[in-house]
């Protein structure tokens, strides 16, 4: 089972990956980041996408949906932003945030790779 640093490095190998963060959705703090840079401030993205996760969880609660979020996809003009809550007991309250270049990423393959890495992740 890969640790957080190894998992972040594996995610950065996904074709078109700009940056990745492991985020605590209770506090909005990034527990680990890799990539990003001047085109993407991962600390700001972590905090902002925490609001997205919280809003979706609230909406699901109001709708009495007992399902779990597999992932959330936000499509921009030039990027895909994927949010994937961790499903393991040790990962409860955490999510992976991944930004991909739309012109380089294969969305289906990226989701598949992220799912595999998330399933193996040991936090």
Phi, psi and omega in degrees: 000124180287147175278180185302312183298317179295317180298318179298320178295319178297319180295322179296340178280350176296132184304126178088002183293130178264319182189160181217147176220143169259123193234141173270114185281356174283314183260338185083005182276139173279123178277337177197144178220157174208138181088212182080231182110203185292335179278345181206108176275104186293332178292316177293318179298320179299311181296315181295320181283344171298320178297323178298313181297313180299317180297318180293319178297319177297315180298318179295322178296315180296330179272001182057038176271126181260011180281167177255151176283123174278308173199164176236131181243129174242122182255121177254179179302317186239001185218156165250138173241120181248137177239124182230105176297142178283142185257346181287158179299321181288342181260008182302131180088003180246153172217155173265134175244125182229131175250132183233145172285126184295327183283350182242338187271143169260110188300315181297316180293322179297317178297319179298312180296318180296318178300315180298314181295316180298319180296329182269349187291135177244107180255000000 
